[in-house]
Amino acid sequence: MAETRIVRSIDELAELVGQELGVGPWLEITQERVNAFADVSGDHQWIHVDLERAARSPFGGTIAHGFLTLSLLPELRKGLDGVQIELGQRMGINYGLNRVRFITPVRVGRRIRLRSKLLGIDKIADDIYHLLYQQTIEVEDEQRPAMVAETVSRVHL
C-alpha cells in the first residue's frame, strides 16, 4: 500500500505517477442501496430488485447495478489510507472517464473497497491539470475486482 503522506504540489504528485495512492475502507452493499439506485436510475431489472427471482439465478441473489458501483467512487474515496492530495486548488471537478469495465458482479450483502493508482498528470493550461487515475473496486473475498475505471479529474490551482 502507498505510504501515508500529504502531497501539496503538482511536482510532488508527479513523483507518484504509476504508484498506488491508497486503499479505502470496506463498504457493505445493501438491498436498500440497490433499491434506491433502481428508483433514481429507473433500472428495475429483476436481477437487482426481485429477491425471489434473483435467488434462482446463477448469482444466488440480487446484485448491484454496475453503474451503482461506479457511482460509489466518491463514497469509497472517503477515508482512503495512503497519500492525501492537498493541492490547495480553487476548484476540482470530475472531468470524465476514459474506460470502465465491470468485471465481477457485486452481490448484495458483500463488501467493496477502492484501490486508487495515479496513472498520469497532464497540464492543460496555466494552473489547470488533468489527473488520471486507475480506480479499482475490489469485492471482499473475490479474486477479481468488481470494476476497473480510468477516471479524469480536472484541478484548477
C-alpha positions as CSV (number, residue, x, y, z in Angstrom):
1,M,0.0,0.0,0.0
2,A,1.0,3.6,-0.5
3,E,2.9,5.4,2.2
4,T,0.9,7.8,4.4
5,R,1.9,11.3,3.4
6,I,0.4,14.6,2.3
7,V,1.2,15.9,-1.2
8,R,0.9,19.7,-1.5
9,S,2.2,20.4,-5.0
10,I,1.9,19.1,-8.6
11,D,5.7,18.4,-8.6
12,E,5.4,16.2,-5.5
13,L,2.4,14.5,-7.1
14,A,4.2,13.9,-10.3
15,E,6.8,11.8,-8.4
16,L,3.9,9.3,-7.6
17,V,2.8,8.7,-11.2
18,G,2.5,4.9,-11.6
19,Q,2.1,4.3,-7.9
20,E,-0.8,3.2,-5.8
21,L,-2.0,6.1,-3.7
22,G,-4.1,4.2,-1.2
23,V,-6.9,1.8,-0.3
24,G,-10.3,2.8,1.2
25,P,-12.4,1.2,3.9
26,W,-14.9,-1.6,3.2
27,L,-18.5,-0.6,2.4
28,E,-21.3,-3.1,2.5
29,I,-23.7,-3.1,-0.4
30,T,-27.3,-3.4,1.0
31,Q,-30.5,-4.1,-0.8
32,E,-31.8,-0.8,0.4
33,R,-29.0,1.0,-1.5
34,V,-29.6,-1.1,-4.6
35,N,-33.4,-0.4,-4.5
36,A,-32.7,3.3,-4.0
37,F,-30.4,3.3,-7.0
38,A,-33.0,1.5,-9.1
39,D,-35.5,4.2,-8.2
40,V,-33.2,7.0,-9.1
41,S,-31.9,5.4,-12.3
42,G,-35.1,3.8,-13.4
43,D,-33.3,0.5,-13.8
44,H,-35.6,-2.0,-12.0
45,Q,-34.2,-5.1,-13.8
46,W,-35.2,-8.2,-11.7
47,I,-31.6,-9.2,-11.1
48,H,-31.3,-6.1,-8.9
49,V,-34.6,-5.9,-7.2
50,D,-36.6,-9.2,-7.3
51,L,-35.3,-11.2,-4.4
52,E,-37.1,-14.4,-5.2
53,R,-36.3,-14.5,-8.9
54,A,-32.7,-13.5,-8.3
55,A,-32.3,-16.3,-5.8
56,R,-32.8,-18.7,-8.7
57,S,-30.2,-17.0,-10.9
58,P,-26.6,-18.1,-11.2
59,F,-25.7,-15.3,-8.7
60,G,-27.9,-16.8,-6.0
61,G,-29.4,-13.4,-5.1
62,T,-29.6,-9.8,-6.2
63,I,-26.6,-7.9,-7.4
64,A,-25.7,-4.2,-7.5
65,H,-26.0,-2.3,-10.8
66,G,-22.7,-1.7,-12.5
67,F,-23.5,2.0,-12.6
68,L,-24.2,1.9,-8.8
69,T,-20.7,0.5,-8.3
70,L,-19.3,3.3,-10.5
71,S,-21.3,6.0,-8.7
72,L,-19.9,4.9,-5.4
73,L,-16.4,6.2,-6.2
74,P,-16.8,9.4,-4.2
75,E,-18.1,7.5,-1.2
76,L,-15.4,4.9,-1.4
77,R,-12.7,7.6,-1.6
78,K,-13.6,8.8,1.9
79,G,-11.2,7.5,4.5
80,L,-8.7,6.4,1.8
81,D,-5.5,5.3,3.6
82,G,-2.2,6.4,2.0
83,V,-1.4,9.5,0.0
84,Q,-3.6,12.6,0.8
85,I,-3.6,15.2,-2.0
86,E,-4.0,18.7,-0.7
87,L,-3.0,21.0,-3.7
88,G,-5.0,24.0,-2.4
89,Q,-6.9,24.1,-5.6
90,R,-9.6,26.7,-6.3
91,M,-11.8,24.0,-7.9
92,G,-11.7,20.3,-8.7
93,I,-14.2,18.6,-11.0
94,N,-14.9,15.1,-12.3
95,Y,-13.9,15.5,-15.9
96,G,-14.9,12.1,-17.0
97,L,-13.9,8.5,-17.7
98,N,-11.6,7.0,-20.3
99,R,-12.5,3.4,-19.8
100,V,-14.8,1.4,-17.4
101,R,-15.1,-2.4,-17.1
102,F,-17.5,-4.2,-14.8
103,I,-15.6,-7.5,-14.2
104,T,-17.3,-9.3,-11.2
105,P,-20.8,-8.8,-10.1
106,V,-21.3,-7.3,-6.6
107,R,-23.8,-9.5,-4.7
108,V,-26.0,-7.7,-2.2
109,G,-24.6,-8.2,1.3
110,R,-20.9,-8.2,0.1
111,R,-18.4,-5.5,0.9
112,I,-16.4,-3.5,-1.6
113,R,-13.5,-1.0,-1.3
114,L,-11.5,1.2,-3.6
115,R,-7.8,0.9,-4.6
116,S,-6.6,4.0,-6.3
117,K,-3.5,4.4,-8.5
118,L,-2.2,7.6,-10.2
119,L,-1.6,7.0,-13.9
120,G,-0.7,10.4,-15.1
121,I,-0.8,14.2,-14.9
122,D,-1.4,16.4,-17.9
123,K,-1.0,20.2,-17.8
124,I,-4.0,21.7,-19.7
125,A,-3.2,25.4,-19.1
126,D,-1.5,27.5,-16.5
127,D,-2.7,26.1,-13.2
128,I,-5.1,23.6,-14.8
129,Y,-4.3,19.9,-14.7
130,H,-5.9,16.6,-15.5
131,L,-5.1,13.9,-13.1
132,L,-5.6,10.4,-14.5
133,Y,-6.4,7.6,-12.0
134,Q,-7.0,3.9,-12.2
135,Q,-9.8,3.2,-9.8
136,T,-10.2,-0.5,-8.9
137,I,-13.2,-1.6,-6.8
138,E,-12.5,-4.8,-5.0
139,V,-15.0,-7.3,-3.6
140,E,-14.1,-8.9,-0.3
141,D,-13.0,-12.5,-0.7
142,E,-13.1,-12.3,-4.6
143,Q,-10.0,-12.8,-6.7
144,R,-11.2,-10.5,-9.5
145,P,-12.3,-6.9,-9.0
146,A,-15.8,-5.7,-9.4
147,M,-14.8,-2.8,-11.6
148,V,-11.8,-1.0,-13.0
149,A,-12.1,2.5,-14.3
150,E,-9.8,5.2,-15.6
151,T,-11.1,8.5,-14.2
152,V,-10.0,12.0,-15.1
153,S,-10.1,14.8,-12.6
154,R,-9.5,18.4,-13.5
155,V,-7.9,20.7,-10.9
156,H,-7.7,24.4,-11.0
157,L,-4.9,25.6,-8.8
